[in-house]
Amino acid sequence: MSVSLSEADITSKIHDVIDPEIGRSLSQLQMVESIEIDGTNVRVCLELPTPAYPDRGRLTKLVQDAVAAASPGAGDVQVRFTSRIQGKNTGGSIGLRVKNVVCVGSGKGGVGKSTVAACLAYGLKEFGAKVGLMDADVYGPSIPHMLGAQGRPLATDHQGADGQTVTRIEPIEVDGLKLMSMAFFVEPEKAVVWRGPMLHRALTQFLKDTDWGELDYLIIDLPPGTGDVSLTLSQLLGLAGAVVVCTPQQVALLDAVKALNMYEQVKVPVLGIVENMSGEIFGRGGAKAKAAELGIRFLGEIPIEADIRIKGDEGRISALFSEDSPARPHLLSVCEQVAIGIARQLLESPGLPTLEVL
């Protein structure tokens, strides 16, 4: 006996599926690209808001269950995914062509903030995004060492739209990442002794005068603490969000809370907390508990793994994403949570915003 599937019922049920990450229907999120019915088989194509979407299997099961509820006689239900990274064009006010600018900060030094920033950049690139990494830790720039990046950025002249000559700085490119850091301009052993106005000018130049090109994400590694840099960035950019890094022990969490309060004061949305160096030495779960207490998202834990330190010291952070690296699943999970957090900021508020997509 032949089974006739109701295309209208199936379409309606699929559109009504609630995305488990953002909490709104696929129809509201405009994620349904196509629905094809071939006999008793159904093929569904969904457009995700980021290629780093966590646990696609869960969304697949929800769609398959929706088809089964609409037409119990349905056969094979295939769910295929594409993705389109969306953003606020957060650097457009100063001429950047960057969909999402994300800062990574901490309340104190020594918690692995720069390591997390570098891994976040590599992880998002691993998912297929176009990523830049800016080392704004002017007083202690360590990102180039961890990436094994060397050289000096070149300045080139271009003709602007108004016919005037514009000087642009070419970022150093390493492993497909575009990188800018104060470390490229000073001797390794030389201290940078600057007051706030000089710092403001340097950061502005790094952002405005660097030829970043078109990026999905620009990750900015901030200095530790709650000083001038965060204020400068909040004034220059409409940041997509901030990631706060801390270790599990209480003394680190006290300082992390100060960083969270600072972001609230300067109107930067907090994407969540990452617990770094989680394990026997510093304990485990402190950041997760604090996140729950404060009502913010916990982005995941990164274990205190010797290989992370070794690869950073050797300038081979990228090796942490090799298939045999024990750190890989933890790092990719954090990247997924950050990416979906950015998408959630855009999409979960009532009345979907009009997005500026490059």
C-alpha positions in Angstrom: 0.0 0.0 0.0 1.4 3.4 -1.0 1.8 6.0 1.7 1.1 9.7 0.8 3.0 12.2 2.8 1.4 15.6 3.6 3.9 18.2 2.4 2.0 21.0 4.2 1.9 19.2 7.5 5.6 18.2 7.3 6.6 21.7 6.3 4.6 23.2 9.2 6.0 20.8 11.8 9.6 21.4 10.7 9.2 25.2 10.8 7.8 24.9 14.3 10.8 23.0 15.7 12.5 25.0 18.4 16.2 25.4 17.9 17.7 23.9 21.1 20.6 26.4 21.2 18.8 29.7 20.6 15.3 28.8 21.9 13.3 30.1 18.9 11.5 28.3 16.1 13.3 27.4 12.9 10.8 29.6 11.1 11.6 32.6 13.3 15.3 32.1 12.8 14.8 31.6 9.0 16.9 28.5 9.2 14.9 26.3 6.8 16.5 26.4 3.4 14.6 23.7 1.7 12.3 20.7 2.2 12.1 17.9 -0.5 9.8 15.0 -0.4 10.6 12.0 -2.7 8.0 9.3 -2.2 8.2 8.5 1.6 11.7 10.0 2.0 12.2 13.5 3.2 15.3 15.7 2.7 15.7 18.8 4.8 18.4 21.5 4.5 19.0 23.9 7.4 21.2 27.0 7.4 23.0 27.3 10.7 24.1 30.7 12.1 27.6 29.4 12.5 29.7 26.5 11.3 30.7 25.9 14.9 27.1 25.0 15.9 27.2 22.5 18.8 25.7 19.0 18.7 24.1 19.0 15.3 22.8 15.5 16.1 20.3 16.9 18.6 18.8 19.3 16.0 18.7 16.5 13.5 16.7 14.3 15.9 14.2 17.1 16.6 13.6 17.5 12.8 13.2 13.8 12.3 10.8 13.6 15.2 8.8 16.5 13.7 8.5 14.7 10.4 7.4 11.5 12.1 4.7 13.4 14.1 3.4 15.0 10.9 3.4 11.8 8.8 3.9 8.5 10.6 4.4 6.8 7.3 7.5 8.7 6.4 10.6 6.7 5.6 14.2 8.0 5.6 14.6 11.6 6.9 17.9 13.2 5.9 19.0 16.5 7.4 21.7 18.4 5.7 23.4 21.6 7.0 24.9 24.7 5.5 26.0 27.7 7.5 26.2 31.5 7.2 28.0 33.5 9.8 26.1 36.5 10.8 27.1 39.6 12.7 26.6 43.2 13.7 29.4 44.4 11.5 30.9 45.5 14.8 33.8 47.4 13.4 32.0 49.2 10.6 32.0 52.5 12.4 35.9 52.7 12.0 36.0 51.1 8.6 36.5 47.4 9.6 34.9 44.7 7.5 34.5 42.4 10.4 31.3 40.7 11.3 32.1 40.0 15.0 34.8 41.5 17.2 35.2 39.4 20.4 37.5 40.4 23.3 39.1 37.9 25.7 39.9 39.2 29.1 40.6 38.2 32.7 40.5 39.8 36.1 44.2 38.9 36.8 47.3 37.7 35.0 48.5 34.1 34.9 45.2 32.4 34.2 46.0 31.5 30.5 44.0 34.3 28.9 46.3 34.7 25.9 46.4 30.9 25.4 42.6 30.8 25.4 42.4 33.7 22.9 44.9 32.0 20.6 43.0 28.7 20.8 39.7 30.5 20.2 41.1 32.0 17.0 42.5 28.7 15.8 39.4 26.8 16.7 37.0 29.1 14.8 39.3 28.9 11.9 39.2 25.1 12.2 35.4 25.3 11.7 36.0 27.2 8.5 35.6 30.8 9.6 37.9 33.7 8.5 39.6 34.9 11.6 42.0 37.6 12.8 43.8 37.8 16.1 44.9 41.1 17.7 47.2 41.0 20.6 46.1 44.1 22.6 48.1 43.1 25.7 50.6 45.9 24.9 52.6 45.5 28.1 53.1 41.7 27.8 52.4 40.6 24.2 52.9 36.8 24.1 50.6 35.8 21.2 53.3 35.9 18.5 55.5 33.6 20.5 52.8 31.0 21.0 52.0 31.1 17.3 55.6 30.9 16.2 55.0 34.2 14.3 58.0 36.3 13.3 58.7 39.3 11.1 57.6 42.9 10.9 54.3 44.1 9.4 54.8 46.1 6.2 53.2 49.5 5.6 51.8 50.0 2.1 50.2 53.0 0.5 46.7 52.7 -1.1 44.5 55.2 -2.9 41.3 55.8 -0.9 37.9 56.4 -2.3 38.4 60.2 -2.1 41.6 60.0 -4.0 43.8 60.5 -1.0 46.8 58.3 -0.2 46.1 56.0 2.7 48.8 54.0 4.5 47.7 50.5 5.5 49.6 48.0 7.7 49.7 44.4 6.4 49.2 42.0 9.3 51.4 39.0 9.7 49.7 35.8 8.5 50.4 32.5 10.2 48.5 29.3 9.7 45.8 31.2 7.8 45.3 33.7 10.7 45.8 37.4 10.4 47.8 38.6 13.4 48.8 42.0 14.8 50.8 42.6 18.0 53.0 45.2 19.6 55.6 42.4 19.8 56.3 42.9 16.1 57.4 46.5 16.8 59.6 46.3 20.0 62.6 44.2 21.0 61.6 41.1 23.0 63.4 42.3 26.2 62.2 45.9 26.0 59.4 47.1 28.2 56.6 49.3 26.9 56.1 52.2 29.2 53.1 54.1 28.1 50.4 56.2 29.6 46.7 55.9 28.6 46.6 58.3 25.6 49.6 56.6 23.9 47.9 53.2 24.5 44.6 54.5 23.0 46.4 55.8 19.9 48.3 52.5 19.4 45.1 50.4 19.7 43.2 52.7 17.4 46.0 52.4 14.8 46.1 48.6 15.1 42.3 48.5 14.4 41.8 51.2 11.8 45.1 51.1 9.9 45.6 47.4 9.7 44.3 45.8 6.5 42.4 43.0 8.1 40.3 42.4 5.0 36.9 40.7 5.4 36.7 38.6 8.6 34.0 36.6 10.3 35.7 37.0 13.7 38.4 39.2 15.1 39.6 38.0 18.5 41.2 40.6 20.7 43.5 39.4 23.5 43.2 42.1 26.3 45.7 42.9 29.0 44.7 41.4 32.4 42.7 43.5 34.8 40.2 46.3 34.2 42.3 49.1 32.7 42.2 51.5 29.7 42.2 49.0 26.9 38.7 47.7 27.6 37.3 51.2 27.8 39.0 52.2 24.5 37.6 49.2 22.7 34.1 49.7 24.0 34.3 53.3 22.7 35.7 52.4 19.3 33.6 49.3 18.6 30.2 47.7 19.1 31.8 44.5 20.4 29.9 41.3 19.7 30.9 40.1 23.2 33.5 39.4 25.8 34.9 36.1 27.1 36.2 36.0 30.6 39.0 33.5 31.5 39.7 32.4 35.0 41.1 29.4 36.9 38.9 27.4 39.4 40.2 28.7 42.7 38.3 31.4 44.7 41.0 34.0 44.5 40.9 34.0 40.7 37.1 34.1 40.7 37.1 37.2 42.8 39.1 39.0 40.2 37.0 37.5 37.4 33.9 39.0 38.9 35.5 42.4 38.7 36.1 41.9 35.0 32.5 40.9 34.5 31.3 44.0 36.3 33.6 46.2 34.2 32.1 44.8 31.0 28.6 45.5 32.3 29.6 49.1 33.1 31.0 49.7 29.5 28.0 48.0 27.9 29.9 45.0 26.5 27.8 41.8 26.4 29.4 39.0 28.3 29.4 35.7 26.3 30.4 33.7 29.4 33.2 32.3 31.5 35.9 29.8 30.5 37.5 27.7 33.3 41.2 27.2 32.4 43.7 24.9 34.1 40.9 22.8 35.4 42.0 19.7 37.4 43.6 18.5 40.6 46.1 21.3 41.1 43.7 24.2 41.0 40.5 22.3 41.5 37.5 22.0 39.2 34.1 23.5 38.9 34.6 26.9 40.6 34.0 28.9 37.4 30.9 26.9 36.5 29.4 27.4 40.0 30.2 31.2 39.8 28.6 31.4 36.4 25.5 29.8 37.7 25.5 32.1 40.7 25.8 35.2 38.5 23.3 34.0 35.8 25.9 34.0 33.0 26.8 31.2 30.6 29.6 28.7 31.4 31.5 28.2 28.1 33.5 25.1 29.2 36.6 23.9 31.0 40.1 23.4 29.6 42.1 20.9 31.6 45.5 21.6 33.1 47.2 19.7 30.3 51.0 19.7 30.0 50.7 19.5 26.2 49.0 22.9 26.1 51.9 24.5 27.9 54.5 22.7 25.8 52.9 23.6 22.5 52.6 27.2 23.6 56.2 27.4 24.6 57.3 25.8 21.3 55.2 28.3 19.3 53.0 25.5 18.0 49.5 26.3 19.5 48.0 25.1 16.2 49.2 21.5 17.0 46.6 21.4 19.8 44.0 21.0 17.1 45.5 17.9 15.6 43.3 14.8 15.7 45.5 13.0 18.3 45.6 16.0 20.7 43.9 15.4 24.1 43.1 19.1 24.3 41.3 19.3 21.0 37.8 18.3 22.1 37.9 20.7 25.1 39.1 23.6 22.9 36.6 23.0 20.1 33.8 22.7 22.6 34.7 26.2 24.0 34.8 27.6 20.5 31.4 26.2 19.7 29.9 27.8 22.8 31.5 31.1 22.0 30.2 31.0 18.4 26.7 30.0 19.3 26.7 32.6 22.1 27.4 35.3 19.5 24.6 34.0 17.3 22.3 33.9 20.3 23.0 37.5 21.1 21.9 38.4 17.6 18.9 36.1 17.2 17.2 35.4 20.6 15.9 38.9 21.3 12.3 39.5 20.4 12.0 40.9 16.8 14.9 39.6 14.8 17.4 42.4 14.0 18.3 43.4 10.5 21.8 41.9 10.2 24.6 43.5 8.3 26.2 40.5 6.6 29.4 40.9 4.6 
